[in-house]
Amino acid sequence: QVRLVESGGGSVQAGGSLRLSCAASGYTYPYSRYSMGWFRQAPGKAREGVASIASDGSTAYADSVKGRFTISRDNAKNTLYLQMNSLHPADTAMYSCAAANVPYGGVWLEMGRFGYWGQGTQVTVSS
């Protein structure tokens, strides 16, 4: 069973940076074959896709984070990252990583494309 564990969340002032990590385990086939994504959910709001990366390294971002966030993956370590710069209070949310359950997918920001989810890590940005 695939397991995803996020880390790196915390509290930061506006304009600051954080790097989130998501360690993946339990894959039968190479982790590198699967699209991965970061999602976030703020209190009282729906979960939204933040960034996604496919097996070929292509990426996609929500408009609200383009130019500030960078998604990457280290396939040798089965780890996904989200570098977040120039953070705003509006970025405050629980951030979760997700893994597709079929290989060689695209870059998706829709929850329904992902079959495995981590527990999340809280990011709080103060003004």
VENMO-V727828 format. One record per backbone hydrogen bond with DSSP energy under -0.5 kcal/mol. CO is the residue of the C=O (numbers start at 0). NH is the residue of the N-H. If there is no record, write none. Layout:
BEGIN
<<CO NH> <CO NH>>
END
This chain:
BEGIN
<<2 24> <3 118> <4 22> <6 20> <9 123> <11 125> <12 15> <14 85> <15 86> <17 83> <19 81> <20 6> <21 79> <22 4> <24 2> <29 32> <30 33> <32 103> <34 99> <35 52> <36 97> <37 49> <37 50> <38 95> <39 47> <40 93> <41 44> <47 39> <49 61> <50 37> <51 59> <52 35> <53 56> <57 53> <59 51> <61 64> <61 65> <64 67> <64 68> <67 84> <69 82> <71 80> <72 74> <73 76> <73 77> <73 78> <77 23> <78 73> <79 21> <80 71> <81 19> <81 83> <82 69> <82 84> <83 17> <86 14> <87 90> <88 91> <92 94> <92 122> <93 40> <94 120> <95 38> <96 117> <97 36> <98 114> <98 115> <104 54> <105 107> <108 48> <109 112> <110 113> <112 100> <115 98> <120 94> <121 9> <122 92> <123 11> <123 125> <125 13>>
END
